[in-house]
């Protein structure tokens, strides 16, 4: 069991993270070198003015006893399922694998720019981490991982035999370990590098070769086989809907990374360029959940007004505050109720981009913009972030009340609302362009808030 990790950023030691098995709490200490640099990696709750930090009051379910900035790097549902499958194959008790060990497993392969050492050996064979990957095998193994998570051992065993995946060390399992453990979120996904003509896919957890770019790929049609699962995996066709929403968001003026559909075997996988990579250069990324200890597993306890307050604390430009308002309006009109604190975040560029003697925070591009509404669901029956004290039953005045937090903005705010309603009212055109299945297209149309 590893209880100590060195944390690094942009080639420099940030500090050390120590796990206490007796309490389940980890303590972080900044290095003198990093404190002297003046670079704040988590300025609101972990400024470098102090040396040591631990946060026993944070939810252990969400933050795993870690300072929030490091819990942010942990994989979420699907990534943890992949790690747990790997642990089972190595004979390791899942419950004995500590949060610090999960960070060490991530090593230098996580989202954002934080790195953890000494990295845990994943048992990769032959140094193939940058080798070409077969998308159909990744899809099959992703489904197998979800099935194993449900304990469908007999079915899984037969599936592995039938698909030629019977060996514990098979290449498909190695491939999903390469690409499927570091991305956050509930959906089955992979960090990949893709070439310009989309004929080759490689692991995105190493430097991308020349001619390749870093993308996040969400598997289409990989889902849990149980009826009470809200969002762990998605039915086939979900990627087409997310692509249609991407097109709408673009026309609504939202800053969102270039995205597309990657076709494979009748599936349409949604693929979006990673915004925390510029070539192979890493940008430091912090979610709102980590930046302000805004627990994403507690719907309704955080608001868009608080998000705007964080933007002010980080001294984001006015344009970013307007962007937050624009995303809020789009989420309301287009029924994206999955607007929790992990779906907003902030970027800090590396030392190579110092401006006026210091680094600048900025709002990250939008992501996970999709239809997300299910009556009766504890998660997406209503919005996860509140606005003007409401999570449902909005009127235009509620949107404009939030707009008053941005100076001299009321007239522009009304124009933004009109623009977004106009764009979203053309949903059938976007759905047709993306090939959204008829039943889902109709459901979305029925639930849009076009009359606000």
Secondary structure, 3 states (H helix, E strand, C coil): CCCEEEEEECCEEEEEEEEECCCCEEEEEECHHHHHHCCCCCCCCCCCCCCEECCCCCCHHHHCCCCHHHHCCCCCHHHHHHHHHHHHHHCCCHHHCCHHHHHHHHCCCCCCCEEEECCCCCCCCCCCCCCECCHHHHHHHHHHHHHHHCCCHHHHHHHHHHCCCCCCCCHHHHHHHHHCCCCCCCCCEEEEEEECCCCCEEECCCCCCCCEEEEEEECCCCECCCCCCCCCECCCCHHHHHHHHHHHHHHCCCCECCEEEEEECCEEEEEEECCCEECCEECEEEEHHHHCCCCCCCCCCEEHHHHHHHHHHCCCCHHHHHHHHHHHHHHHHCCECCCCHHHCEEEECCHHHCECCECCEEECCECCCCCECCCCCCCCCCCCEEECCECCCCCHHHHHHHHCCCCCCHHHHHHHHHHHHHHHCCHHHHHHHHCCCHHHHHHHHHHCCCCC
